[in-house]
C-alpha cells in the first residue's frame, strides 16, 4: 500500500559492514530478537559476530508465532534496558520487532494502538518515532518487512495493519545465509507475493505515470524472470543458488521502496485487503489466498470493473510479463497469471463446502462481511464496494469441496 515517498533504510547485502554501522550508530546493549527456528543457526551466529566486532554486548530472545498487542507490549517492556534491537526472522518476527521498538518507553504509541476501532488500518502520526535503532535481517522473502513502513498486528481474529515511517527499520541486511534453508516452495511464494504487490499498485491506479510506470514494469519483469529461473532450477532438481535467493530477497524489499509507490493512489492495491481476510477466515497461508484470488481479480479488471483497476494497464503489463516468462503463457491476463502461478508450484486451491441451496459459500459471505467492516463502509481502502461485490469475487476464488 502507498503512504508516500520515504525510504531512509540502509540496505546491506551480506552481514559484512554491519559491525561498522553498529560501532558508529548503535548503542548497547544489543538485543537480538530471533525466530526460534533460526536462533541456533548460522545467520544469528553471523549477526552476533558483527555485534561483538562492534564492541557491543548482546543477548538473544527467541520469538514464536505472530504478535498481538498484549504480546508486543510485553516484549517492549523486556526491551527497557536495550540500546539497539536486531530482528532476525520472517515477516512475523520483524513485525514484532518493529512494534516492540515503537512501544518501548513510548506511551503515545501505546495509546494509539489501544484505541478501539473497526478499521483494519492504524496510521501513525508522521512525527511518531521508535525509541531505539532497529536492524532487520529477513530469513524469508516476499513480505519485504525489512524495508516496509508497515507491520501486521494480530487483532480480533484477524490482522490490523500498522502504517507509518516509524515502522521502517534503520538497516536491512540481506544475506544468502539467512535463506539457505528456506524451502524452494516458500521461495516461490515469495516471488508471487512481490509480483502481487507491484502489479497491484500498477494496475490499481488508473493514471499513466511514465517514469514511475517504467520502474514498476522493470521490477515486475525482473520478478517474473526470477520466478522462471526458480522454476527451471526446481525442475532440474537443484537447490536455488545463493545469487538467486539474494536477488529475490533484494527485489522483495525494494518493492516497498519510495519510488515504487511514488505518486500512486493510496490504497490502490485493493486485492490485498480481501486476500488478508480470505486467509484469516479459511486459515490458509496468506499466499494460498493471494494465489486463489489473483486470477478472478484480474478477470474482474479485464472485464471492465474499474474499481479493481485499469483494464488497459493490466493488458499492457501482462504483455510485458508474458514476454519475460516462458513464452507459452496464455494471452488473456487472468488465464495467464493462473498458468504462471501453477507453473511456479504455488497452490491456489481453497476447498470449502458450498452453502445448501446457494451458489456461493459461507466463506465468501464471511470474507465479504469482514472485508467491508475492516476496510470499507466509509473507509477508503474498499470505498465503493458492497458486501455483494466482495462475495462475488471471493466465490470465484474458492473451490467447492471435492466429493
Residue pairs with C-beta under 8 A, 6 or more apart in sequence:
1 150
1 161
1 163
1 261
1 266
1 267
1 269
1 272
2 201
2 261
2 264
2 265
2 266
2 267
2 268
2 269
3 123
3 149
3 150
3 163
3 164
3 165
3 261
3 266
4 258
4 261
4 262
5 258
5 259
5 261
5 262
6 149
6 165
6 168
6 258
7 147
7 168
7 256
7 257
7 258
7 259
8 165
8 168
8 170
9 146
9 147
9 168
9 169
9 170
9 171
9 172
10 21
10 170
10 171
10 172
11 147
11 171
11 172
11 173
11 174
11 250
11 253
12 18
12 21
12 171
12 172
12 173
12 174
13 174
13 175
13 246
13 250
14 173
14 174
14 175
14 176
15 46
15 47
15 49
15 50
15 137
15 173
15 175
15 177
18 47
18 50
18 54
18 135
18 171
18 173
19 50
19 51
19 53
19 54
20 54
21 171
22 30
22 50
22 51
22 54
22 56
22 84
22 135
23 53
23 54
23 55
23 56
25 133
25 170
26 54
26 56
26 83
26 84
26 133
26 135
27 83
27 84
27 132
27 133
28 56
28 57
28 58
28 83
28 84
29 56
29 57
29 58
29 59
29 81
29 82
29 83
29 84
30 51
30 56
30 57
30 58
30 59
30 82
30 83
30 84
30 85
30 86
31 58
31 59
31 60
31 61
31 79
31 82
31 84
31 85
31 86
32 44
32 47
32 48
32 51
32 58
32 59
32 60
32 61
32 85
32 86
32 87
32 88
33 61
33 63
33 75
33 85
33 86
33 87
33 88
33 89
33 93
33 96
33 97
33 100
34 44
34 60
34 61
34 62
34 63
34 87
34 88
34 89
34 93
35 62
35 63
35 64
35 88
35 89
35 90
35 92
35 93
35 139
36 62
36 63
36 64
37 89
38 44
38 88
38 89
38 139
38 178
39 60
39 62
41 181
42 177
42 180
43 88
43 137
43 139
43 175
43 177
43 178
44 60
44 88
46 175
46 177
47 86
47 88
47 137
47 173
48 58
48 60
51 57
51 58
51 86
52 58
56 83
56 84
58 86
61 75
61 78
63 75
63 89
63 93
63 96
65 92
66 92
66 95
66 96
66 152
66 154
67 75
67 92
67 95
67 96
67 99
67 100
67 153
67 154
68 153
68 154
68 155
69 113
69 114
69 153
69 155
71 96
72 96
72 99
72 100
72 103
72 153
73 103
73 110
75 96
75 100
76 99
76 100
76 101
76 102
76 103
76 104
77 104
79 85
79 100
79 101
79 104
79 132
80 104
80 105
82 104
82 132
83 132
83 133
84 132
84 133
84 134
84 135
85 97
85 100
85 101
85 132
85 133
85 134
85 135
86 134
86 135
86 136
86 137
87 93
87 94
87 96
87 97
87 98
87 134
87 135
87 136
87 137
87 169
88 137
88 139
88 178
89 137
89 138
89 139
89 140
90 138
90 139
90 140
90 143
90 145
91 138
91 140
91 142
91 143
91 145
91 152
92 152
94 136
94 138
94 143
94 145
94 146
94 151
94 169
95 145
95 151
95 152
95 153
97 134
97 136
97 169
98 130
98 134
98 136
98 145
98 151
98 162
98 167
98 169
99 113
99 151
99 153
99 162
101 130
101 131
101 132
101 134
102 109
102 124
102 128
102 130
102 131
102 166
102 167
103 109
103 110
103 113
104 130
104 131
104 132
105 131
106 128
106 130
106 131
108 128
109 124
109 128
109 166
112 122
112 124
112 125
112 128
113 122
113 153
113 162
115 122
118 373
118 374
119 374
119 375
119 379
120 158
120 159
120 160
120 161
120 273
120 276
120 374
120 375
120 381
121 160
121 161
121 163
121 375
121 379
121 381
122 153
122 160
122 161
122 162
122 163
123 163
123 164
124 162
124 163
124 164
124 165
124 166
124 167
125 164
126 164
126 165
128 164
128 165
128 166
129 165
129 166
130 166
133 170
133 171
134 169
134 170
134 171
135 169
135 170
135 171
135 172
135 173
136 145
136 146
136 147
136 169
136 171
136 172
136 173
137 146
137 172
137 173
137 175
137 178
138 145
138 146
138 172
138 174
138 178
138 179
138 249
138 252
138 253
139 178
139 179
139 182
140 179
140 182
140 186
140 190
141 179
141 182
141 186
141 187
141 190
141 191
141 193
141 194
141 245
141 248
141 249
141 252
142 189
142 190
142 191
142 192
142 193
142 194
142 252
142 287
143 190
143 193
143 252
144 194
144 197
144 252
144 253
144 254
144 255
144 256
145 151
146 169
146 172
146 173
146 174
146 253
147 168
147 169
147 172
147 253
147 254
147 256
147 257
148 167
148 168
148 253
148 256
149 163
149 164
149 165
149 167
149 168
149 256
150 161
150 162
150 163
150 167
151 161
151 162
151 167
152 159
152 160
152 161
152 162
153 159
153 160
153 161
153 162
154 160
157 280
158 276
158 277
158 280
158 370
158 374
159 276
159 280
172 253
174 246
174 249
174 250
174 253
175 246
176 242
176 243
176 245
176 246
178 249
179 187
179 245
179 249
180 242
180 245
182 245
184 230
184 233
184 234
184 239
184 240
185 345
185 346
187 230
187 240
187 245
187 248
188 227
188 230
188 231
188 234
188 344
188 345
188 346
189 285
189 287
189 346
190 248
190 252
190 287
191 223
191 226
191 227
191 230
191 248
191 344
192 227
192 287
192 290
192 291
192 341
192 344
192 346
193 252
193 286
193 287
193 290
194 223
194 248
194 251
194 252
194 255
195 220
195 223
195 224
195 227
195 321
196 271
196 272
196 275
196 290
196 294
197 255
197 256
197 269
197 272
198 216
198 219
198 220
198 223
198 255
198 260
199 220
199 317
199 321
200 268
200 269
200 270
200 271
200 272
200 309
201 216
201 260
201 261
201 264
201 268
201 269
202 213
202 216
202 217
202 220
202 313
202 317
203 298
203 301
203 309
203 310
203 313
203 314
203 317
204 264
204 265
204 268
204 269
204 270
204 271
204 308
204 309
204 310
205 264
205 265
205 268
205 309
205 310
206 265
206 306
206 309
206 310
206 313
207 263
207 265
208 313
209 263
209 264
212 259
212 262
212 263
212 264
215 259
215 260
216 260
217 317
217 320
219 251
219 254
219 255
219 260
220 317
220 320
220 321
221 320
221 321
221 323
221 324
222 251
223 251
223 255
224 321
224 324
224 325
224 340
225 324
226 244
226 247
226 248
226 251
227 325
227 340
227 344
228 324
228 325
228 326
229 244
230 240
230 244
230 248
230 344
231 343
231 344
231 345
233 239
233 240
233 241
233 244
234 240
234 345
254 260
266 380
267 380
267 381
268 309
270 307
270 308
270 309
270 381
270 382
271 290
271 293
271 294
271 297
271 308
273 371
273 374
273 375
273 381
273 382
274 293
274 297
274 367
274 371
274 382
274 390
274 393
274 394
275 286
275 289
275 290
275 293
276 286
276 289
277 367
277 370
277 371
277 374
278 284
278 289
278 292
278 293
278 350
278 363
278 367
278 394
278 397
279 285
279 286
279 288
279 289
280 370
281 363
281 366
281 367
281 370
282 289
282 350
282 352
282 363
282 398
284 350
287 346
288 346
288 347
288 348
288 350
289 350
289 397
291 341
291 346
291 347
291 348
292 348
292 349
292 350
292 397
292 398
293 393
293 394
293 397
294 337
294 338
294 341
294 348
295 334
295 335
295 337
295 338
295 341
295 348
295 397
296 334
296 393
296 396
296 397
297 308
297 393
298 314
298 333
298 334
298 337
299 334
299 396
300 308
300 393
301 308
301 309
301 310
301 311
301 314
301 333
302 311
302 314
302 315
302 332
302 333
302 334
303 311
304 311
307 384
307 385
307 389
314 333
315 333
317 333
318 331
318 333
318 336
318 337
321 336
321 340
322 329
322 331
322 336
325 340
326 343
329 336
329 339
329 340
330 336
330 339
338 348
341 348
342 348
349 399
350 363
350 397
350 398
350 399
351 398
351 399
351 400
351 401
351 402
352 361
352 362
352 363
352 398
352 399
352 400
352 401
353 361
353 362
353 400
353 401
354 360
354 361
354 400
354 401
355 361
355 362
355 365
359 395
360 391
360 395
361 395
361 398
361 400
363 394
363 398
364 391
364 392
364 394
364 395
364 398
365 387
365 391
367 390
367 391
367 394
368 387
368 388
368 389
368 390
368 391
368 394
369 387
371 382
371 385
371 387
371 390
372 382
372 385
372 386
372 387
372 390
375 381
375 382
376 382
376 383
376 385
376 390
382 390
